[in-house]
């Protein structure tokens, strides 16, 4: 059975992870329970709760004036200025806190599950890149441990609960798939990274000519087609409900934000 085979494969993969990942996960969970970024944590929790109530943050942005988003004491306003992948992931992990009366520290962990998994995934992708670049097993392990224990990555992900580590895990994982001759899967992963935050598009502008020159047009077209299809599939429900709010929050807010805009 495909499901049983997939489960067995996942169990084997988890069993093969270095123990450093399990130690890191335990530490991340403790930090996640104790800390969270005050404003972003509020925004993420509110957005996830409102999504379960049937209202997307893109609709909220259209119905409330912009200055209302500066008031962190009102749970009915927020400023979720990103594409929907983090919102969907956090709404799923945070669901128990929406429907059950859980202690605050449990809610802090649940809302940061995507950030925690993204931090672990980034270390794994770094190890796979190290392997591709010809390092031995010992060096691969050292690189992964360095990523798992990097204070900056821990602060951004498990402590603050931001999604940048997830973004980079998806983006660098996509480029690794492209280098391994799997442009379709690469397009899906890179598109998901753009749907976390739009900034990988700037990196793609710089790297696209290199990919075209190295591998030719056909793989790049498969990469682009898979990415476009993924982006459309994830974004379409939100575009159909409020295209203006989606554009404003996922792109326009970053073009206009002080002091330098998207640059």
Order of alpha helices (4+ residues) and beta strands (2+ residues): alpha-alpha-alpha-alpha-alpha-alpha-alpha-alpha-alpha-alpha-alpha-alpha-alpha-alpha
